[in-house]
């Protein structure tokens, strides 16, 4: 299982707001490391969506926002659109023996 | 344009070996820390390992779960990173991506390759 915990799935109707949580520990998110979020459409490579906890990558709509507090981080998407249906992964660094980069298990967003 | 192109994937028997390549272009490869990430069919992203630059003695770090079976190397003269995979198991079946994450004063970027599929099966 993944070092970072994400809900396997979330869903929302067009126009609604959804949040995806990413829970870590004191050796990763809680240690102060930046959290990054990736968006992945099936069969394509992941795309950096949010970097440094709160910063949107170039071209990412301001409907997407990131936050971090303690040992958790969150990705919020407002004004849901059909094109937002994808998998989302959080990623950070870990100072334990797990490795250097760690990912969340991924969350499948379904737009109803 | 920054580009990463993986190659070398294919079908290999359990216990076998395979070497993947990641050809880079569009940036100064010798100054880049390169990572390998894999994704098993229908599963999430799993970090495999990374290789630092010459300035950091080409230091490598790996996911603990790999237990020393994988080796990452690089050839800066060819702008290429490699992933040598040994003692392959069926659970190593995955798409393997190379990537990097770097930040300038104003933004961060993370280009990924298209991935190469490795299938471990008898």
Interface residues (C-beta under 8 A of the other chain):
Chain A: X2 X36 X38 X40 X45 X46 X47 X48 X51 X52 X55 X57 X58 X87 X89 X91 X97 X98 X99 X100 X101 X102 X103 X104 X105 X106
Chain B: X35 X37 X44 X45 X46 X47 X49 X50 X61 X62 X63 X64 X65 X97 X101 X103 X107 X108 X109 X110 X112 X113 X114 X115
